[in-house]
Amino acid sequence: MRLDNQLQSIASAAFRQVCGTELPPEQFSIQKTRKEFAGARTLVCFPLARHSKAAPDATAEAMGKAMVAAEGPVTGYNVVKGFLNLEIAADHWSHWLLHESAGPNYGAAPRGSAPHVMVEYSSPNTNKPLHLGHLRNNFLGHSVSRILEAKGHTVTKVQIVNDRGIHICKSMVAWRRFGNGETPESSGMKGDKLVGKYYVAFDRAFKAEVSERLAAGLPKEEAEQDAPILVEARETLRLWEQGDPDTVGLWKTMNGWVYAGFDATYATMGVEFDKLYFESDTYLIGKDRVLEGLENGVFERTEDGAVWIDLTGDGLDRKLLLRSDGTAVYMTQDIGTALLRFQDYPDLDRQVYTVGNEQEYHFKVLFLVLEKLGFPQAQRCHHLSYGMVELPEGKMKSREGTVVDADDLMEAMFGIARDIALEAGKLEGLGPDEQREVFERVGLSALKYFLLKVDPKKNMMFDPKASIDFYGNTGPFILFNYVRGRSVLRKATAEGIPLPSTAIAAPGADEMELVGLLHDLPDVIGEAAEAYNPSLVANWCYDLTKAYSSYYQEHPILGADDPKTRDLRLVLTERFTRCLYTGMQLLGIALPERM
């Protein structure tokens, strides 16, 4: 039984003893004791006063005496107003370190012990490569998936590929006009970048045509709406929807180029998916379900033939679901995708959508529409909303070709790692392939950690050089100290010092911060899973690393004077590296044995 649960049970029995009133253990609030007070855990006694018929401090005093007298780990207490600070026996922590924290699955719940969850992330358009915003999206979704798995959920990782619509038609038109048959093979470009090149070319040509028409005296709206290249893109979309063979053939070819490019980027990112959904498949399902909802009175048709749903009674507004010409909108596609997923996975408890915060209202509407269509899971669906990522140079604009390309940024991070390693002279004895592996691992850890350590709800500024610093709250700082700990363990093995399993010195005040952080791992995973927030895990990893780094610098591990003290420090080092490995794996960050 975990300490907090054990203390709740002891508190429940003590309260029954001193007050004659039965309260269930979960009504006793246990917190970590603030650093300025003696003790490891604090029982909050204010809520108990109405049951004890005594002042909170008097209740705390009586409870403290009873809990010390009871059989268990409580050895002392102090009262600060209505807060009962509890001191825990040192041998409790020795036992916990040797036994309860020793298993390889410490911190994780049994797989399949929690409901099935689907997590959607990435969800790119097929007219351009992935960019910095996609990096935050992918790292968030992938990390949340791992955290939910650690909490016992079966997790299915998916993406919806936005492979249809005017955006890809613009790239197709530009390629037909300006491409001269260019391919990824002939150009040497990744396919997603080649298609993105023509999306930018379309915008450039469109603006040139609009400028000419404005110079000829046309009104701005007419100059834009009837620009020949845009008219051609609309016609391309119409032909695609009608199944024109040539149009569909080019669409498949160019999307195929993009998918190959995406796959290469995902491999470098270290993310993967269990299943892909395509908008070109799901939007028709959505149309059918909207028409069914219309027949069942869930939706309404207006005089012009459009289909709407009125959500004003639910505090929202009216939402268009089918245009008057019968074509679908984004909401239609998302309805179809959600329903198809519930159909594909009948045991699915909920879906988590990793999408930027500009779509918060969209998902409120989507979940409410799904609920009105009769899906009870809709009430448990969640929008994992996240803020914008910017560089010091400012915002990105994909149409103008000013996005921060994901591949380029990752490669730049590898280059920064290489420069730092060369300057520090850390590459002696490593071959080119080994060096490249170190660059990639350090650079990617810096990038992932920097993007994940910030609460998803917040906008953030990404500074590549700051992210790769070996000091402070960064990925490389964590990697360096993990490698340091693993080196200690290898040296112990080489010197014939086994990892203790029976007796160690009791942790003292110097060890308690580190022990407490190790003990917190299951709670951190639980809180992160409940909030869909990897930053809680990231910052726990940093706090743990900082505590071990300070401890390592102040206390010799293998050179301790007393064998049992040495064994305590060795156990702490092993638990530090193993628990840190668990935490960083939940962030999708691989830790090296050597750097």
C-alpha positions as CSV (number, residue, x, y, z in Angstrom):
1,M,0.0,0.0,0.0
2,R,1.3,3.5,-0.9
3,L,2.2,5.7,2.0
4,D,-0.6,8.2,1.5
5,N,-3.2,5.5,1.3
6,Q,-1.7,3.9,4.4
7,L,-1.8,7.2,6.3
8,Q,-5.5,7.7,5.3
9,S,-6.4,4.3,6.8
10,I,-4.5,5.1,10.0
11,A,-6.1,8.5,10.2
12,S,-9.6,7.0,9.7
13,A,-9.0,4.6,12.6
14,A,-7.5,7.3,14.8
15,F,-10.5,9.6,14.1
16,R,-12.9,6.9,15.1
17,Q,-10.9,6.3,18.3
18,V,-10.6,10.0,19.4
19,C,-14.0,11.3,18.1
20,G,-16.2,8.2,18.0
21,T,-17.1,9.0,14.4
22,E,-16.6,6.8,11.4
23,L,-15.3,8.5,8.3
24,P,-14.0,6.6,5.2
25,P,-10.2,6.9,4.5
26,E,-10.7,8.9,1.3
27,Q,-12.1,11.8,3.4
28,F,-8.7,12.4,5.0
29,S,-6.7,14.8,2.9
30,I,-3.0,13.9,2.8
31,Q,-0.4,16.3,1.3
32,K,3.3,16.6,1.1
33,T,4.6,18.7,4.0
34,R,5.9,22.1,3.1
35,K,9.7,22.4,3.2
36,E,9.7,24.9,6.1
37,F,8.1,22.4,8.5
38,A,9.3,19.2,10.0
39,G,7.6,16.1,8.6
40,A,7.0,14.2,5.3
41,R,3.2,14.3,5.0
42,T,0.5,16.7,6.3
43,L,-3.1,15.8,7.3
44,V,-5.4,18.7,6.7
45,C,-7.7,18.8,9.7
46,F,-10.0,21.8,8.8
47,P,-12.6,19.6,7.1
48,L,-12.6,17.2,10.1
49,A,-13.5,19.9,12.7
50,R,-17.3,19.8,11.9
51,H,-17.3,16.1,12.6
52,S,-15.0,16.3,15.7
53,K,-16.9,19.2,17.2
54,A,-13.5,20.7,18.2
55,A,-11.3,23.4,16.7
56,P,-9.0,22.3,13.8
57,D,-5.8,22.7,15.9
58,A,-7.3,20.7,18.8
59,T,-8.5,18.0,16.3
60,A,-5.0,17.9,14.8
61,E,-3.4,17.5,18.2
62,A,-5.6,14.6,19.2
63,M,-5.2,12.9,15.8
64,G,-1.4,13.3,16.0
65,K,-1.2,11.5,19.4
66,A,-3.4,8.7,18.2
67,M,-1.5,8.2,14.9
68,V,1.9,8.1,16.7
69,A,0.4,5.5,19.1
70,A,-1.0,3.4,16.3
71,E,1.0,0.7,14.6
72,G,2.5,2.1,11.5
73,P,5.2,4.5,10.1
74,V,4.2,7.7,12.0
75,T,6.9,8.5,14.6
76,G,6.2,12.1,15.5
77,Y,4.1,15.1,14.6
78,N,3.7,18.9,14.9
79,V,0.6,21.0,14.6
80,V,0.5,24.3,12.6
81,K,-3.1,25.6,13.1
82,G,-5.3,23.0,11.5
83,F,-2.4,21.2,9.7
84,L,-1.0,18.0,11.2
85,N,2.6,17.5,10.0
86,L,3.6,13.8,10.3
87,E,7.1,12.5,10.7
88,I,7.7,9.1,9.0
89,A,10.1,6.4,10.3
90,A,13.4,6.2,8.5
91,D,13.1,2.4,8.2
92,H,9.8,2.8,6.3
93,W,11.8,4.6,3.6
94,S,14.5,1.9,3.7
95,H,11.9,-0.8,3.2
96,W,10.2,1.2,0.4
97,L,13.5,1.7,-1.4
98,L,14.5,-1.9,-1.2
99,H,11.2,-3.5,-2.0
100,E,8.3,-1.4,-3.2
101,S,10.3,0.7,-5.6
102,A,12.4,-2.2,-6.9
103,G,10.2,-3.6,-9.6
104,P,10.7,-2.7,-13.3
105,N,7.1,-1.5,-13.6
106,Y,7.2,0.8,-10.6
107,G,4.9,3.7,-11.3
108,A,2.8,2.0,-14.0
109,A,-0.6,0.4,-13.7
110,P,-1.4,-3.0,-15.3
111,R,-2.0,-2.7,-19.0
112,G,-5.6,-2.9,-19.9
113,S,-6.8,-2.0,-16.3
114,A,-8.3,1.3,-17.6
115,P,-10.7,2.0,-20.5
116,H,-9.7,2.1,-24.2
117,V,-8.7,5.6,-25.4
118,M,-8.0,6.9,-28.9
119,V,-5.5,9.7,-29.2
120,E,-5.4,11.7,-32.4
121,Y,-2.4,13.9,-33.3
122,S,-0.5,15.4,-36.2
123,S,-3.4,15.5,-38.7
124,P,-1.5,17.3,-41.4
125,N,-2.7,18.8,-44.7
126,T,-1.1,17.2,-47.8
127,N,-0.1,20.5,-49.4
128,K,3.0,21.2,-47.3
129,P,5.6,19.6,-45.1
130,L,5.3,19.4,-41.3
131,H,6.5,22.5,-39.4
132,L,7.3,23.6,-35.9
133,G,3.7,23.6,-34.8
134,H,3.4,20.0,-35.9
135,L,6.4,19.2,-33.7
136,R,4.6,20.4,-30.6
137,N,1.4,18.6,-31.7
138,N,3.1,15.3,-32.4
139,F,5.3,15.3,-29.3
140,L,2.2,16.2,-27.1
141,G,-0.1,13.5,-28.6
142,H,2.6,10.8,-28.6
143,S,3.6,11.6,-25.0
144,V,0.0,11.7,-23.8
145,S,-0.5,8.3,-25.4
146,R,2.4,6.8,-23.5
147,I,1.3,8.4,-20.2
148,L,-2.2,7.0,-20.6
149,E,-0.7,3.5,-21.4
150,A,1.3,3.8,-18.2
151,K,-1.9,4.5,-16.3
152,G,-3.3,1.2,-17.6
153,H,-5.3,2.4,-20.6
154,T,-5.3,0.6,-23.9
155,V,-4.4,3.4,-26.3
156,T,-4.9,3.6,-30.1
157,K,-2.8,6.3,-31.8
158,V,-4.3,7.8,-34.9
159,Q,-4.1,10.7,-37.3
160,I,-6.6,12.1,-39.8
161,V,-4.9,13.1,-43.0
162,N,-6.5,16.2,-44.5
163,D,-6.0,14.9,-48.1
164,R,-8.8,16.6,-50.0
165,G,-10.0,20.1,-50.6
166,I,-8.9,23.3,-52.2
167,H,-5.5,23.4,-50.5
168,I,-4.2,20.3,-52.3
169,C,-5.9,21.5,-55.5
170,K,-3.8,24.7,-55.4
171,S,-0.6,22.7,-55.3
172,M,-1.9,20.5,-58.1
173,V,-2.7,23.5,-60.3
174,A,0.7,25.1,-59.7
175,W,2.5,21.9,-60.5
176,R,0.6,21.5,-63.7
177,R,1.4,25.1,-64.7
178,F,5.0,25.4,-63.5
179,G,6.3,22.0,-62.7
180,N,7.5,20.6,-66.1
181,G,7.0,17.1,-64.8
182,E,9.2,17.6,-61.7
183,T,9.2,14.7,-59.2
184,P,11.0,14.0,-55.9
185,E,13.4,11.7,-57.8
186,S,14.2,14.3,-60.5
187,S,14.6,17.1,-58.1
188,G,16.2,15.3,-55.1
189,M,13.6,16.9,-52.8
190,K,11.5,15.2,-50.2
191,G,8.0,14.7,-51.6
192,D,6.2,16.8,-49.0
193,K,8.6,19.7,-49.6
194,L,8.2,19.5,-53.4
195,V,4.4,19.7,-53.0
196,G,4.8,22.5,-50.5
197,K,7.0,24.4,-53.0
198,Y,4.1,24.4,-55.5
199,Y,1.6,25.6,-52.8
200,V,3.9,28.6,-52.3
201,A,4.2,29.0,-56.1
202,F,0.4,29.1,-56.3
203,D,0.1,31.9,-53.8
204,R,2.8,33.9,-55.6
205,A,1.0,33.5,-58.9
206,F,-2.4,34.3,-57.3
207,K,-1.1,37.5,-55.9
208,A,0.5,38.5,-59.2
209,E,-2.8,37.9,-61.0
210,V,-4.7,39.9,-58.4
211,S,-2.3,42.8,-58.7
212,E,-2.8,42.9,-62.5
213,R,-6.6,42.8,-62.1
214,L,-6.5,45.6,-59.5
215,A,-4.3,47.7,-61.8
216,A,-7.0,47.1,-64.5
217,G,-9.5,48.8,-62.2
218,L,-11.4,45.7,-60.9
219,P,-12.7,45.8,-57.3
220,K,-10.6,43.9,-54.8
221,E,-13.2,41.2,-54.1
222,E,-13.8,40.5,-57.8
223,A,-10.0,40.6,-58.5
224,E,-9.4,37.9,-56.0
225,Q,-12.5,35.7,-56.5
226,D,-12.2,35.5,-60.2
227,A,-8.4,35.3,-60.5
228,P,-7.8,32.7,-63.2
229,I,-5.5,30.5,-61.2
230,L,-8.1,30.3,-58.3
231,V,-10.9,29.6,-60.7
232,E,-8.7,26.7,-62.0
233,A,-8.2,25.4,-58.5
234,R,-12.0,25.4,-57.9
235,E,-12.5,23.6,-61.1
236,T,-9.9,21.0,-60.1
237,L,-11.8,20.4,-56.8
238,R,-15.0,20.0,-58.7
239,L,-13.4,17.5,-61.1
240,W,-11.9,15.6,-58.1
241,E,-15.3,15.3,-56.4
242,Q,-16.8,14.0,-59.7
243,G,-14.1,11.4,-59.9
244,D,-12.4,12.7,-63.0
245,P,-9.6,10.1,-63.7
246,D,-6.8,12.5,-64.7
247,T,-7.5,14.7,-61.7
248,V,-7.8,11.9,-59.2
249,G,-4.6,10.3,-60.7
250,L,-2.6,13.5,-60.1
251,W,-4.1,13.8,-56.7
252,K,-3.0,10.3,-55.8
253,T,0.5,10.9,-57.2
254,M,1.2,14.1,-55.3
255,N,-0.4,12.8,-52.1
256,G,1.9,9.8,-52.4
257,W,4.9,12.1,-52.6
258,V,3.7,13.8,-49.4
259,Y,3.1,10.6,-47.5
260,A,6.6,9.3,-48.2
261,G,8.0,12.7,-46.9
262,F,5.8,12.5,-43.8
263,D,6.9,9.0,-43.0
264,A,10.6,10.1,-43.1
265,T,9.9,13.0,-40.8
266,Y,7.9,10.9,-38.3
267,A,10.8,8.4,-38.2
268,T,13.2,11.2,-37.2
269,M,10.7,12.5,-34.6
270,G,10.3,9.1,-33.1
271,V,6.5,9.0,-33.3
272,E,4.2,6.4,-34.8
273,F,0.5,5.7,-35.4
274,D,-1.6,2.6,-35.1
275,K,-4.1,3.6,-37.7
276,L,-4.5,6.3,-40.3
277,Y,-7.8,7.9,-41.3
278,F,-8.3,10.0,-44.5
279,E,-10.6,12.9,-44.9
280,S,-11.3,11.7,-48.5
281,D,-13.0,8.6,-46.9
282,T,-14.6,10.1,-43.9
283,Y,-16.4,13.2,-45.2
284,L,-18.9,11.1,-47.1
285,I,-19.7,9.1,-44.0
286,G,-20.3,12.4,-42.2
287,K,-22.7,13.5,-45.0
288,D,-24.7,10.3,-44.6
289,R,-25.0,10.7,-40.8
290,V,-26.0,14.3,-41.1
291,L,-28.8,13.3,-43.5
292,E,-29.9,10.6,-41.0
293,G,-29.9,13.1,-38.2
294,L,-32.0,15.4,-40.4
295,E,-34.6,12.6,-40.8
296,N,-34.6,12.0,-37.1
297,G,-35.2,15.6,-36.2
298,V,-31.7,16.3,-34.8
299,F,-30.9,18.8,-37.5
300,E,-33.0,21.2,-39.7
301,R,-33.0,22.2,-43.3
302,T,-33.3,25.9,-44.2
303,E,-35.1,27.3,-47.3
304,D,-32.0,27.4,-49.3
305,G,-31.4,23.6,-48.7
306,A,-28.6,23.9,-46.2
307,V,-28.6,21.7,-43.1
308,W,-28.0,23.3,-39.7
309,I,-28.2,22.4,-36.0
310,D,-29.4,24.9,-33.5
311,L,-27.3,24.8,-30.3
312,T,-28.5,28.1,-28.9
313,G,-30.3,26.3,-26.2
314,D,-27.0,24.8,-25.1
315,G,-25.2,28.1,-24.9
316,L,-23.6,27.9,-28.3
317,D,-24.9,29.0,-31.7
318,R,-26.3,27.6,-35.0
319,K,-23.9,25.5,-36.9
320,L,-23.8,24.7,-40.6
321,L,-23.4,21.0,-41.4
322,L,-24.1,20.8,-45.2
323,R,-24.1,23.7,-47.6
324,S,-27.0,24.5,-49.8
325,D,-25.3,22.7,-52.7
326,G,-24.9,19.6,-50.6
327,T,-21.2,19.9,-50.0
328,A,-19.6,19.1,-46.7
329,V,-17.9,21.4,-44.2
330,Y,-15.1,20.5,-41.7
331,M,-17.6,19.7,-39.0
332,T,-19.3,17.1,-41.4
333,Q,-16.0,15.4,-41.9
334,D,-15.2,15.3,-38.2
335,I,-18.6,13.9,-37.4
336,G,-18.0,11.1,-39.9
337,T,-14.5,10.4,-38.6
338,A,-15.6,10.2,-35.0
339,L,-18.5,7.9,-35.8
340,L,-16.3,5.7,-38.0
341,R,-13.8,5.3,-35.1
342,F,-16.5,4.3,-32.6
343,Q,-17.6,1.8,-35.2
344,D,-14.0,0.5,-35.8
345,Y,-13.4,0.1,-32.0
346,P,-16.7,-0.8,-30.3
347,D,-15.0,-0.8,-26.8
348,L,-13.7,2.8,-27.3
349,D,-14.3,4.9,-24.2
350,R,-13.3,8.3,-25.6
351,Q,-11.3,10.1,-28.2
352,V,-8.6,12.7,-27.4
353,Y,-8.0,15.3,-30.1
354,T,-4.6,17.0,-30.1
355,V,-5.4,20.3,-31.9
356,G,-4.4,23.9,-31.4
357,N,-6.4,26.2,-29.2
358,E,-7.9,28.1,-32.1
359,Q,-10.3,25.1,-32.6
360,E,-11.7,25.0,-29.0
361,Y,-15.1,26.1,-30.1
362,H,-15.1,23.6,-32.9
363,F,-14.7,20.7,-30.6
364,K,-17.3,22.0,-28.1
365,V,-19.7,21.8,-31.0
366,L,-18.5,18.5,-32.3
367,F,-18.8,16.7,-28.9
368,L,-22.3,18.2,-28.4
369,V,-23.4,17.1,-31.9
370,L,-22.1,13.6,-31.2
371,E,-24.0,13.5,-27.9
372,K,-27.2,14.5,-29.7
373,L,-26.6,11.8,-32.2
374,G,-26.8,9.3,-29.4
375,F,-23.2,8.6,-28.5
376,P,-22.7,8.6,-24.7
377,Q,-18.9,8.5,-25.1
378,A,-19.1,12.0,-26.5
379,Q,-19.3,13.4,-22.9
380,R,-15.9,11.9,-22.2
381,C,-14.2,13.0,-25.4
382,H,-11.5,15.6,-24.9
383,H,-9.8,18.4,-26.9
384,L,-6.1,18.5,-25.9
385,S,-5.8,22.1,-26.7
386,Y,-2.4,23.7,-27.0
387,G,-0.9,27.1,-27.6
388,M,1.1,28.5,-30.4
389,V,4.8,28.0,-30.8
390,E,6.9,30.9,-32.0
391,L,10.5,31.5,-32.7
392,P,12.2,34.8,-31.7
393,E,11.8,35.8,-35.4
394,G,8.0,35.8,-35.0
395,K,5.0,34.0,-36.5
396,M,5.0,31.5,-39.4
397,K,2.9,31.8,-42.6
398,S,2.8,28.6,-44.7
399,R,1.3,30.3,-47.9
400,E,4.3,32.7,-47.9
401,G,6.8,30.0,-47.3
402,T,8.0,31.4,-44.0
403,V,7.1,28.3,-41.8
404,V,9.8,26.7,-39.7
405,D,10.2,23.4,-41.4
406,A,10.2,20.4,-39.0
407,D,13.0,18.6,-40.8
408,D,15.2,21.7,-41.0
409,L,14.7,22.5,-37.4
410,M,15.6,19.0,-36.2
411,E,18.6,19.0,-38.4
412,A,19.6,22.4,-37.0
413,M,19.3,20.9,-33.5
414,F,21.6,18.1,-34.5
415,G,24.1,20.6,-35.8
416,I,24.0,22.6,-32.6
417,A,24.7,19.4,-30.6
418,R,27.6,18.6,-32.9
419,D,29.2,22.0,-32.5
420,I,28.9,21.8,-28.7
421,A,30.4,18.3,-28.6
422,L,33.3,19.3,-30.9
423,E,34.1,22.4,-28.9
424,A,34.1,20.3,-25.6
425,G,36.2,17.6,-27.2
426,K,33.7,14.9,-26.3
427,L,33.9,12.8,-29.5
428,E,37.3,11.1,-29.1
429,G,37.1,7.4,-30.0
430,L,33.7,7.6,-31.7
431,G,33.2,6.7,-35.4
432,P,31.1,8.9,-37.7
433,D,27.9,6.8,-37.2
434,E,28.3,6.8,-33.4
435,Q,28.9,10.5,-33.5
436,R,25.8,11.1,-35.6
437,E,23.8,9.0,-33.1
438,V,25.0,11.2,-30.2
439,F,24.1,14.4,-32.1
440,E,20.6,13.1,-32.9
441,R,19.9,11.9,-29.5
442,V,21.0,15.0,-27.7
443,G,19.5,17.4,-30.3
444,L,16.1,15.6,-30.3
445,S,16.0,15.3,-26.6
446,A,16.6,19.0,-26.3
447,L,13.8,19.8,-28.8
448,K,11.2,17.4,-27.3
449,Y,11.9,18.3,-23.8
450,F,11.8,22.1,-24.4
451,L,8.4,21.7,-26.2
452,L,6.9,19.4,-23.6
453,K,8.0,21.1,-20.4
454,V,5.6,24.0,-21.0
455,D,1.9,23.5,-20.0
456,P,0.1,22.7,-23.3
457,K,-2.4,25.4,-22.7
458,K,0.3,28.1,-22.9
459,N,1.8,29.8,-25.9
460,M,5.5,29.4,-26.0
461,M,8.7,30.8,-27.5
462,F,11.1,28.2,-28.7
463,D,14.8,29.1,-28.5
464,P,17.0,26.4,-30.1
465,K,20.2,27.4,-28.4
466,A,18.7,27.7,-25.0
467,S,17.0,24.3,-25.3
468,I,20.3,22.5,-25.8
469,D,22.1,24.1,-22.8
470,F,23.7,21.5,-20.5
471,Y,22.7,23.6,-17.4
472,G,19.2,24.4,-16.2
473,N,15.8,22.9,-17.1
474,T,16.8,21.3,-20.4
475,G,16.9,17.8,-22.0
476,P,20.7,17.7,-22.2
477,F,21.1,18.5,-18.5
478,I,18.8,15.5,-17.8
479,L,20.7,13.2,-20.2
480,F,24.1,14.1,-18.8
481,N,23.1,13.3,-15.2
482,Y,21.4,10.0,-16.3
483,V,24.6,9.0,-18.1
484,R,26.5,10.0,-14.9
485,G,24.3,7.7,-12.8
486,R,24.6,4.8,-15.2
487,S,28.4,5.2,-15.1
488,V,28.4,4.8,-11.4
489,L,26.4,1.6,-11.7
490,R,28.7,0.2,-14.3
491,K,31.7,1.1,-12.1
492,A,30.1,-0.7,-9.2
493,T,29.6,-3.8,-11.3
494,A,33.2,-3.7,-12.5
495,E,34.4,-3.4,-8.8
496,G,32.2,-6.4,-7.8
497,I,29.8,-4.3,-5.7
498,P,26.3,-5.9,-6.1
499,L,23.2,-3.9,-5.9
500,P,21.8,-4.4,-2.3
501,S,18.6,-6.2,-1.8
502,T,18.5,-6.8,2.0
503,A,19.9,-4.1,4.2
504,I,20.9,-0.5,3.6
505,A,21.4,2.6,5.9
506,A,18.2,4.5,6.7
507,P,17.8,7.6,4.6
508,G,18.5,10.8,6.4
509,A,17.6,14.4,5.8
510,D,20.1,14.6,2.9
511,E,18.4,11.9,1.1
512,M,14.7,12.7,1.7
513,E,14.2,15.2,-1.2
514,L,15.4,12.5,-3.6
515,V,13.5,9.7,-1.9
516,G,10.3,11.8,-1.9
517,L,10.6,12.6,-5.6
518,L,11.1,8.9,-6.4
519,H,8.1,8.1,-4.3
520,D,6.0,10.6,-6.3
521,L,6.3,8.9,-9.7
522,P,3.0,7.0,-9.7
523,D,1.1,10.2,-8.5
524,V,2.8,12.3,-11.2
525,I,1.8,9.8,-13.9
526,G,-1.7,9.7,-12.6
527,E,-2.0,13.5,-12.5
528,A,-0.5,13.8,-16.0
529,A,-2.9,11.2,-17.4
530,E,-5.9,12.9,-15.8
531,A,-4.9,16.4,-17.1
532,Y,-3.5,15.2,-20.4
533,N,-0.4,17.2,-19.5
534,P,3.1,15.9,-20.2
535,S,4.7,19.0,-18.7
536,L,3.9,17.5,-15.2
537,V,6.2,14.5,-16.1
538,A,8.8,16.7,-17.7
539,N,9.2,19.0,-14.8
540,W,9.2,16.0,-12.4
541,C,12.1,14.6,-14.4
542,Y,13.9,17.9,-14.1
543,D,13.3,18.1,-10.3
544,L,14.5,14.5,-9.8
545,T,17.6,15.1,-11.9
546,K,18.4,18.4,-10.1
547,A,18.0,16.6,-6.7
548,Y,20.3,13.8,-7.8
549,S,22.9,16.1,-9.3
550,S,23.2,18.1,-6.1
551,Y,23.3,14.9,-4.0
552,Y,26.0,13.4,-6.3
553,Q,28.2,16.5,-6.0
554,E,27.9,16.5,-2.2
555,H,28.1,12.8,-1.4
556,P,30.5,10.2,-2.7
557,I,28.6,7.2,-3.9
558,L,31.0,4.3,-4.1
559,G,33.5,6.1,-1.9
560,A,31.3,6.3,1.2
561,D,33.0,5.4,4.5
562,D,30.3,3.0,5.7
563,P,29.3,0.0,3.5
564,K,25.6,0.4,4.4
565,T,25.7,4.1,3.5
566,R,27.4,3.2,0.3
567,D,24.7,0.7,-0.4
568,L,22.0,3.3,0.3
569,R,23.6,5.7,-2.2
570,L,24.0,2.9,-4.7
571,V,20.3,2.0,-4.4
572,L,19.3,5.7,-4.7
573,T,21.4,5.9,-7.9
574,E,19.8,2.8,-9.4
575,R,16.3,4.0,-8.6
576,F,17.1,7.5,-9.9
577,T,18.3,6.2,-13.3
578,R,15.4,3.7,-13.6
579,C,12.6,6.1,-12.6
580,L,14.1,8.9,-14.7
581,Y,14.3,6.4,-17.7
582,T,10.6,5.7,-17.1
583,G,9.7,9.4,-17.0
584,M,11.7,10.3,-20.1
585,Q,10.2,7.4,-22.0
586,L,6.8,8.8,-21.3
587,L,7.9,12.0,-23.0
588,G,9.2,9.9,-26.0
589,I,12.8,10.7,-25.2
590,A,15.4,7.9,-25.4
591,L,18.3,8.1,-22.9
592,P,21.8,7.0,-23.8
593,E,24.1,4.9,-21.8
594,R,27.1,7.1,-22.7
595,M,27.6,10.7,-23.9
